[in-house]
């Protein structure tokens, strides 16, 4: 059953084409589902990658956006932990809690987390089914998600900042603390200073890393990186590994965190780490983009190259921890918000992201 009033949403009809803001008639929340009135949604590089075809989007047309926050508008049957009016941040990869990965403490690899992406949750005016991108469809005035996709947040937290907890901050900080397990005094290099990379810089500072080296070609981002915890900022290029060694006692970094998702950047992250160091790849790149290593360097350098999905996090457990850091002043969300735009500003936000401008653009749908 659909709602009486349609919602406005940024709909992608064709990969490579601009999104179109249209009316979508959402279904009423069913058992275990929640309708959320979206107050803010961050524009993540994954949204751009889905729109341009770098990442595969399972079904079209789909409403983009997954880094969202808002207030519960209605709850379906069997929902027990939420009520209308509750402020929540959306979890775009809600774990089932029962599959092989979930029962082994890896909810970020849940076998069923993406199932909602393949189920229609509304329709266009002509009856065409519409799907929620990354299970959330957050570039809209409202959405319908499962109860597990909603994480309560304090009412006094600005929604523009709360939205960042749903992806950028959870992923960036989680990559450092959960995946890389950086320890005090270890050196960290962060590649890419978008929302995720700047969050990783803060995560390195939280871990007590020293030095924290940020790498990005856009000098406009350098001062922000320094203000959030980077001790040094370097441009990419052929001299990067030498510069990192100079800052790390001639050895190379203990850790590199790649937040770009390009083969050449992954290779650079590997090259700047010391023997026995670890390179953690967060960025989601194209399937045809490859990385090459010689048969000698892998055993000789004894480095670890590891992927990191969603910050290796359990959002239900980790978001409250991040909120504690925010309340204590150890984690600063406000500087990550570069600007806010309405729904019809999504394509402009994509263009600025491609030009490496700013940190996070926030869509305010209403």
N, C-alpha and C positions, 0 to 999 in steps of 0.2 A: 504494500500500500504506500502511495506517495503522499508527501506533505501537501497541504493546500496551497501554500505560497512557494513559488520557486526561489531558489537561491541564486546568487551571481557567482560565477566561477570562471577561472582562466583555463580554457579547454584546448588541449592539443589534439588536432585531427590528423595531422600528417607529420612524420618526422622531417625536420628541416624547415617546416612552415611555421610562421608566427602563431603564438597562442591567440585564441579569440575569447573575449569575455562574453559569456552567454548565460541565459537562464537555464538552470538545471533543477528538475523536480526530484528531490531526494526521496528515498523510501523511508518510511517510519522506522525507528530503531526496533529491531527484533530482539529475541531472547539474547541476553548478554551484550547488547549493543547500546551505544550512547550517541546522541546527537550533540555536537559541540558547536557553539557559536564562536567562530574564529576571530580573535582580536589582533593577532599578529602572526606573520609567517616569514621566516628567513628565506632568502634566495640562496640556495646552496649550489655548489658546482655540479652536484649530481643531477639537479633539475635541468641545468644547462646541457649536461651530457645526454640525458634522456631526450631532451627536445631536439638535439642535433644528431642523435644517432650514435654517439660514442658508446653509450650504454643502451642495451636493448630494452624497449618498453613492451611488455607482453601483449597488451590489447589496447586498441584505440577505438574511439576517442577516449581520452583520459584527462582528468583534472590534475595538473601538476602541483607541486608543493608538498613538503613532508616535515618541515621544521616549524611546527605550529604550536600555538598556545591560545587558550580562550576559556570560555565558561560553558559548563554543561547546560544545555537547553532542555533536554528531555532524556529520560532513560527508558529502556525497554524492560520486558519481564526478565526476572532472574538477576538483575543488576542490584547488588547489595552494598557496594562500597562507595557509591557516588550519588549525588542528588543535584537537582537543578540549581544552578548558581555557583556550583563549585568551580574554582579556578584550576585548570589542568594544563599540563604540557603534553604534547602528543609523542608517543613512542612509535616510530614508523616500522619497527621490527619487533612486534610483540611476540614473545616466546610462548609456546603452548604449555611448557612445564612438564611435558610427558614424553617427548621424543628422546631418542638415544643421546643427542647432544645436550638437551636440557637436563637430563638426569645425571649427566657427567660434568655439570658445572660450566657448560658453554652455551648459554642461552642466546648469545649473539650469532650462533650458527644454527638456530632452530630450523628444523625441516619444514615447519608449517607457517613460518612468520610471514611469507609472501602470499599466502593463499587469498587474502582479501583483495590483493591487487588484480586478481583474475575473476573476481565476482562483480557484476554490475551493482552499483549502489544508488543509481538514479537514471534519469533519462532526459534527453533534450526535448524541446517542444514538439518535435515530429515523432517522438517515441523511440529514437535511437538510444540504445543502452549506453551509459557512461560509466567509466571505471575510475577508481581512486588510485592515482599514481603512488607507488610505494605505500600502498594500503591506507593512505591518509587523505589525499586530495585537499591539501591545506590552503591552496590559493583560491579560496572561496569564502563567502560570508558564513557558511555553515558546512559541516561534514558529518558523516555517520561512520563511527569506528567501533571496534570491540572494546569492552571494558578494560581489557589488558593493555590497550593502547593509550590509556589515560593515566597520567601520574599527577596526583594532587600537588599543588604548589601554594605557597603563602599568598594571601589576598593582597598583601602590600607590595609584592614584587611586580614591577612594571612588566606588562605583557610582552613588550618589545624585547626585553631581556630574558624573560622566561622562555620565549620561543627558542633562543639559542641553546638552551639546555637540552633540547630535543635532538640535536645533531652536532653542531659545530663544537660546542664545549664538551659534551659527552664523548665525542670521538677524539678530539685533540688531547684533552687531559687524560682520557682513558688510554690512549696510545702510549703515553709516557708512564703513567702509574700502573696500569693493568697489564699491558702487552710487553713493553720494554722493561718494566720494573726498575726504573732508574733509581739509584741510591744516592744519598748525600755525597757530594764531592765528585761525582762522575760528570764527565763532559758530554754535552748534548749539542748536536747540530740539527736545526729544524729547516727543512726546505719548503718554501712556499709560505707567504704571509697573508693568506686569506683568512676567513673566519676560523677554519680548522687549525691552520698553522699558528695563528696568533694564540689560539687556545692551547696548543701544544707548548708554545713558549711559556705560557703561564703554568702549565703542568710541570715543566722542567724546573721553574722557579719554586713551585710548591714542593717538588721532590728534593730540593736543596742542591740541584746540579750547579756545577761551576767548572768552566764557563758555560754559558748558554749562547750559542752562536746561531744567528738567524741568516738565512740565505734567500734573497729575492732580487730580481732585476729592477723592480720598481722602487726607486729611491723615495717615492712619496710614502711608502709604508715603513720605512726604516725607523723614523722617530717613534712611531706608535709601538713598534716591536721593542725598542729600548725602554719605553715607558712601562711595558708589561713584563719586563724581566730579561730581555736579551742583553748580555754584557757586550756583545760584538755583533755587527751586521756586515755581511759580505755580499758582493755580487757573484752570480755564477760565472763560470768561465774556466779556461785551462789552468789558471793559477790557484783555483779554489783549494784543492787538496793541500798544496804547499802552504797556503795561508792558514788552513785549519791546523796543520801540523805545528806551525809556528806558535799557535795559541794553545797547544795541548802538549807541550813538552817534547815535541818532535815525533810523537807516536801516532797521532790521529785521534779522533774522538772515540770515547767509549760507546756512544750511541749516535745514530743518525735517524731522524724521523722524517720520512718523505710524505709530504702532503700535497703533491702536485698531480701524480698519476701519469707520468710520462717516462718512457724507457730511458731516455738520456738522464733524467733526474734520478731515477732509481739507481742507475749505474754510478752517478756521482755520489749518491748517498753511501753506496757500498765502498767507493774509493776513498772517502774521507774518514772512514772508521779505522781504528787501529787493528792490529793483529789480535784476534780474539774478541773484537767488538761486535756490535749488533746494529744492523740496519732494519728498521721497522717501516713497512710500506703501508701507508694509509690511503693515499690517493688512488682513485678508481680510474684506470686508463682504458684505452681501446684494446680490443682483443687482438688486433693485428700489430700492435706496437710491441716489439720484443726487446729483451735485454740479453746481452752476451757476456759470458765469462770464459776465460781460458781454463783448460783442464788442470793447469798447474796452480792458478791463484786460489782456487776454492780450498784445497787442503792446506796450501802454504800459509795463507793469511788466517785460516781457521775462524773466519768471520761467520756470523749468523745472519741470514737474510730471511725475514719473516713477514708475512702479511698480517694485517690487523683489520678486522671487520667491526665497525661500530664501536671502536675503542675497546674491544674485548670486554664490553660492559654488560652488566645487568641493570638496565635503566631503573627498575623499581627500587633497587638497593643503592645504586650509585648517584641518582639525582638527589636524594636527601643528603648525601655526603657533600655533593657540590654546593647545595644550598647552605650547608653549615660553613663552607669556605666563603661563600658570598656574604653571609651575615657577619663573619669574623673579619671581613675586609681582606682576606687572603686571595680572593678571586674577584676580578673586576670585569663585569659584563658590559657596562655602559660604553666604554671606548670601542667595543667591537661593532656597535651600531653606527654605521656611516651615515645612513639616511633612511627615511621612510617614504614609501610610494603607495598609491592606490593600486587596485587590481590591474588597471590598464597600463601600469608602469613596469610590468614584468619583463617585457622585451627590452626596454631601456636598461633595466637592471642586468639582464644577460649581456648586453653590449658593454656595459661598464666592467662586468666581470671578465669578459674576454680581453679587455684593455688593461686588466690588472689595476683597476681603480678602486680604492677603498677596501674595507674589510667585509662587512655584511650589510646588505640592503634588506630592509624589513618591509614586507607588504602589509599594509593595514587595510583590510577588505572593506570595512564599512565606510 
